[in-house]
Amino acid sequence: MLDWDRAFHGSYMLHGHIHSLPAEGGAAGLPAPADRSNGGFGLRGYNEWNRVHGVRRYDVGVDANGYAPVSAEQIVAFFPDDAAWREMHGIRM
């Protein structure tokens, strides 16, 4: 979901169950396509793609995060701060 209520008001979309993988590394034996074909679902780099493109959407599933939980603080720190995010989207305040 690329759009949600309050998407351009500083909110974050947290979700799981898409079985994405980290951009690099990951567990041995898991499929690891190097691109984002098929919309990135089930492939590497989903969270990183979102960060680079200023989409505050994050897969909290453990397979996307080294098989460990991720805290809210880690997720917020992962994305550009509010000023940089507004600049990415041309939002003036």
C-alpha positions in Angstrom: 0.0 0.0 0.0 1.7 3.2 -1.2 -1.0 5.5 0.1 -2.8 5.6 3.5 -4.6 8.1 5.6 -2.0 10.6 6.9 0.8 9.3 4.6 1.8 12.9 3.9 1.4 14.0 7.5 4.4 12.3 9.1 2.8 8.9 9.8 4.4 5.5 9.2 2.8 2.3 7.7 4.0 -0.7 9.6 3.1 -4.2 8.2 4.4 -7.7 7.8 3.7 -10.9 6.0 5.1 -10.0 2.6 8.3 -12.0 3.2 10.7 -9.4 2.0 14.5 -9.8 2.7 17.2 -7.3 3.7 18.9 -5.5 0.8 22.1 -7.4 1.5 23.0 -10.5 3.4 20.1 -12.5 4.8 19.9 -16.1 5.9 21.6 -18.8 3.8 19.4 -21.0 1.7 16.6 -18.4 1.3 15.8 -17.2 -2.2 17.5 -13.9 -2.8 16.6 -12.2 -6.1 18.7 -9.1 -6.6 16.0 -6.8 -7.9 12.5 -5.4 -7.1 10.6 -7.1 -9.9 7.0 -8.1 -9.0 6.7 -4.9 -7.0 9.4 -5.9 -4.5 7.1 -8.3 -2.6 9.1 -11.3 -1.4 12.3 -9.8 -2.8 15.4 -8.0 -1.4 15.6 -4.4 -0.6 11.9 -3.6 0.1 12.5 -1.5 3.3 15.6 0.2 1.8 13.7 1.1 -1.4 11.0 2.7 0.8 13.6 4.7 2.7 15.4 5.9 -0.4 12.1 7.0 -2.0 10.7 8.7 1.1 7.9 6.2 1.6 7.5 5.7 5.4 6.3 2.1 4.9 8.2 -0.6 6.7 8.0 -4.4 6.7 8.3 -5.4 10.4 8.4 -9.1 9.6 11.4 -10.9 11.1 12.5 -12.2 7.7 13.0 -8.6 6.5 15.0 -7.8 9.7 17.6 -10.5 10.3 15.0 -12.7 12.1 14.8 -10.3 15.0 12.2 -7.9 16.2 12.6 -4.2 15.4 11.7 -1.4 17.8 9.7 1.7 17.0 12.8 3.8 17.7 14.9 1.7 15.2 12.2 2.2 12.5 12.0 6.0 13.0 15.8 6.2 13.0 15.9 4.2 9.7 14.0 6.9 7.8 15.1 10.4 6.9 14.1 12.9 9.7 11.0 15.1 9.2 12.8 18.0 7.6 14.6 15.8 5.0 11.4 13.8 4.4 9.4 17.1 3.7 12.2 18.2 1.3 12.0 14.9 -0.6 8.3 15.5 -1.1 8.4 19.2 -1.7 6.3 19.9 1.3 6.8 23.5 2.7 5.9 24.4 6.2 
